[in-house]
Amino acid sequence: MRTADGVALSERVHAARRARFAAATSDWSPADVETFAQLLTRFVAGLTETAGQRH
């Protein structure tokens, strides 16, 4: 179980990450943002799936 300080830190990290993504994609079209989100989700899922396959 995380402490209140740990939860607060997690929330700050996630907020900072969302802000960085928003800034990096601020001049992208909504379609490009959607495509990127789909591909990033697929990429992360692939990382998760292959994590257990390391030798």
C-alpha positions as CSV (number, residue, x, y, z in Angstrom):
1,M,0.0,0.0,0.0
2,R,1.3,3.4,-0.9
3,T,1.6,6.2,1.5
4,A,-0.2,9.6,1.0
5,D,3.1,11.0,0.0
6,G,3.6,8.3,-2.5
7,V,0.2,8.8,-4.0
8,A,0.8,12.6,-4.3
9,L,4.2,12.0,-6.0
10,S,2.6,9.6,-8.5
11,E,-0.1,12.1,-9.3
12,R,2.6,14.8,-9.9
13,V,4.6,12.5,-12.1
14,H,1.6,11.6,-14.2
15,A,0.5,15.2,-14.5
16,A,4.0,16.2,-15.7
17,R,4.0,13.4,-18.2
18,R,0.6,14.4,-19.6
19,A,1.8,18.0,-19.9
20,R,4.9,16.9,-21.8
21,F,2.8,14.8,-24.2
22,A,0.4,17.7,-24.7
23,A,3.2,20.1,-25.4
24,A,4.9,17.8,-27.8
25,T,1.7,17.2,-29.8
26,S,0.2,20.6,-29.5
27,D,0.5,21.3,-33.2
28,W,-0.6,17.9,-34.3
29,S,-4.0,17.3,-35.9
30,P,-6.6,15.4,-33.8
31,A,-6.3,12.5,-36.2
32,D,-2.5,12.4,-35.7
33,V,-2.9,12.5,-31.9
34,E,-5.4,9.6,-32.1
35,T,-3.2,7.6,-34.4
36,F,-0.2,8.2,-32.1
37,A,-2.3,7.2,-29.0
38,Q,-3.3,3.9,-30.7
39,L,0.2,3.1,-31.8
40,L,1.7,4.0,-28.4
41,T,-0.8,1.8,-26.7
42,R,0.0,-1.1,-29.1
43,F,3.8,-0.5,-28.5
44,V,3.5,-0.6,-24.7
45,A,1.3,-3.7,-24.9
46,G,4.0,-5.3,-27.0
47,L,6.7,-4.4,-24.4
48,T,4.5,-5.9,-21.7
49,E,3.9,-9.1,-23.7
50,T,7.6,-9.6,-24.5
51,A,8.9,-8.7,-21.0
52,G,8.4,-12.3,-19.8
53,Q,10.2,-13.7,-22.8
54,R,13.6,-12.3,-22.0
55,H,16.5,-14.8,-21.9
